[in-house]
Amino acid sequence: MRMNTTLPQERGLRSPFDERAKWHSASAIGAALVGIVFLGILDLLSSNLHVGALVAIPLIVLAYYVRPWIAFLVGVAIAPVFSALDHDWFAVMPPSSLSVPLDALILAVAFAAVVLTVARMRQRDMQHAKLSADYAHMRVLAERDRLTDLPNRAVFFDGLSQLLGVAAREGDRHGVLFFDLDGFKAVNDTYGHAAGDRVLLMVGTRLRSLLRDFGVAARIGGDEFAAVVEHVRDRNDLERVAYRIEQTLTKPFALGRFDVTLGVSVGSALFPDDATDADSLLAQADVAMYRAKRAKYRTAD
């Protein structure tokens, strides 16, 4: 089972606003169809309306739903053709001294009613589309790290907890790596925080590429990161991934005319050997990371 840290939209789920927009779109088409059926019934009862009228209305309504200006052009194009082919176009509504064409009156009323309904539906569609976009944006802000686009701490813990729950039942083994960037503060102090943000962005890109097939990385805070390595056989598998992370993140980062090289301190913890819950597992990896950092400093001295 892969650790799931994707957003609802990425999992194929829709926000409630998407469903409402879809419902209103269907309602608009339904309203057009009802109008067409109504005209068909009138045609059967009075033998006054003809197939030309029934074809004209759905064309204009559907065109309007796509783009209002297309509906106008379709209406302009259809009007003279319809008048020429429909011999009953000038039929008079009896009794009347005003010689009102019955077909024209019914078509005008039906078209106006359906178009107004569709216009209202299109307006709601646009409003709901905007709300849906805002909803998705808020979820991204809440669940993704702004700089690296990696999952944030809360999403990482949630995904790890679910993964460990399944692993406890199925007997799987997973590893957690906790690591930070040695010398990152010097980058901020020397080149500025904008340069530091660019380094973090590149770190996120490298981690996603490295762990795409067998794990998930997250930014825990500052220059601290964590990764889940799934389905490991033993601690050696975990240490090999840790080594690959070190090799990947110690390659130079290009900052304009300058190349910046950082160190990486990595600690690991294995489920269920070291801990059986997400908090304890990450805490064990954090402790191991600081042990590795202290050992590195003693070796440098």
GIUR-V586273 format. One record per residue. N is the residue number from 1. RES is the residue in one letter. SS is DSSP state (@ for helix, = for strand, . for the rest). Layout:
n: {N	N}
res: {RES	RES}
ss: {SS	SS}
This chain:
n: {1	2	3	4	5	6	7	8	9	10	11	12	13	14	15	16	17	18	19	20	21	22	23	24	25	26	27	28	29	30	31	32	33	34	35	36	37	38	39	40	41	42	43	44	45	46	47	48	49	50	51	52	53	54	55	56	57	58	59	60	61	62	63	64	65	66	67	68	69	70	71	72	73	74	75	76	77	78	79	80	81	82	83	84	85	86	87	88	89	90	91	92	93	94	95	96	97	98	99	100	101	102	103	104	105	106	107	108	109	110	111	112	113	114	115	116	117	118	119	120	121	122	123	124	125	126	127	128	129	130	131	132	133	134	135	136	137	138	139	140	141	142	143	144	145	146	147	148	149	150	151	152	153	154	155	156	157	158	159	160	161	162	163	164	165	166	167	168	169	170	171	172	173	174	175	176	177	178	179	180	181	182	183	184	185	186	187	188	189	190	191	192	193	194	195	196	197	198	199	200	201	202	203	204	205	206	207	208	209	210	211	212	213	214	215	216	217	218	219	220	221	222	223	224	225	226	227	228	229	230	231	232	233	234	235	236	237	238	239	240	241	242	243	244	245	246	247	248	249	250	251	252	253	254	255	256	257	258	259	260	261	262	263	264	265	266	267	268	269	270	271	272	273	274	275	276	277	278	279	280	281	282	283	284	285	286	287	288	289	290	291	292	293	294	295	296	297	298	299	300	301}
res: {M	R	M	N	T	T	L	P	Q	E	R	G	L	R	S	P	F	D	E	R	A	K	W	H	S	A	S	A	I	G	A	A	L	V	G	I	V	F	L	G	I	L	D	L	L	S	S	N	L	H	V	G	A	L	V	A	I	P	L	I	V	L	A	Y	Y	V	R	P	W	I	A	F	L	V	G	V	A	I	A	P	V	F	S	A	L	D	H	D	W	F	A	V	M	P	P	S	S	L	S	V	P	L	D	A	L	I	L	A	V	A	F	A	A	V	V	L	T	V	A	R	M	R	Q	R	D	M	Q	H	A	K	L	S	A	D	Y	A	H	M	R	V	L	A	E	R	D	R	L	T	D	L	P	N	R	A	V	F	F	D	G	L	S	Q	L	L	G	V	A	A	R	E	G	D	R	H	G	V	L	F	F	D	L	D	G	F	K	A	V	N	D	T	Y	G	H	A	A	G	D	R	V	L	L	M	V	G	T	R	L	R	S	L	L	R	D	F	G	V	A	A	R	I	G	G	D	E	F	A	A	V	V	E	H	V	R	D	R	N	D	L	E	R	V	A	Y	R	I	E	Q	T	L	T	K	P	F	A	L	G	R	F	D	V	T	L	G	V	S	V	G	S	A	L	F	P	D	D	A	T	D	A	D	S	L	L	A	Q	A	D	V	A	M	Y	R	A	K	R	A	K	Y	R	T	A	D}
ss: {.	.	.	.	.	.	.	.	.	.	.	.	.	.	.	@	@	@	@	@	@	@	@	@	@	@	@	@	@	@	@	@	@	@	@	@	@	@	@	@	@	@	@	@	@	@	.	.	.	.	@	@	@	@	@	@	@	@	@	@	@	@	@	@	@	@	.	@	@	@	@	@	@	@	@	@	@	@	@	@	@	@	@	@	@	.	.	.	.	.	.	=	.	.	.	.	.	.	.	.	=	@	@	@	@	@	@	@	@	@	@	@	@	@	@	@	@	@	@	@	@	@	@	@	@	@	@	@	@	@	@	@	@	@	@	@	@	@	@	@	@	@	@	=	.	.	.	.	.	.	=	.	@	@	@	@	@	@	@	@	@	@	@	@	@	@	@	@	@	@	.	.	.	=	=	=	=	=	=	=	=	=	.	@	@	@	@	@	@	@	@	.	@	@	@	@	@	@	@	@	@	@	@	@	@	@	@	@	@	@	@	.	.	.	=	=	=	=	=	=	=	.	.	=	=	=	=	=	=	.	.	.	.	.	@	@	@	@	@	@	@	@	@	@	@	@	@	@	@	.	.	.	=	=	=	.	.	=	=	=	.	.	=	=	=	=	=	=	=	=	=	.	.	.	.	.	.	@	@	@	@	@	@	@	@	@	@	@	@	@	@	@	@	@	@	@	@	@	@	@	.}
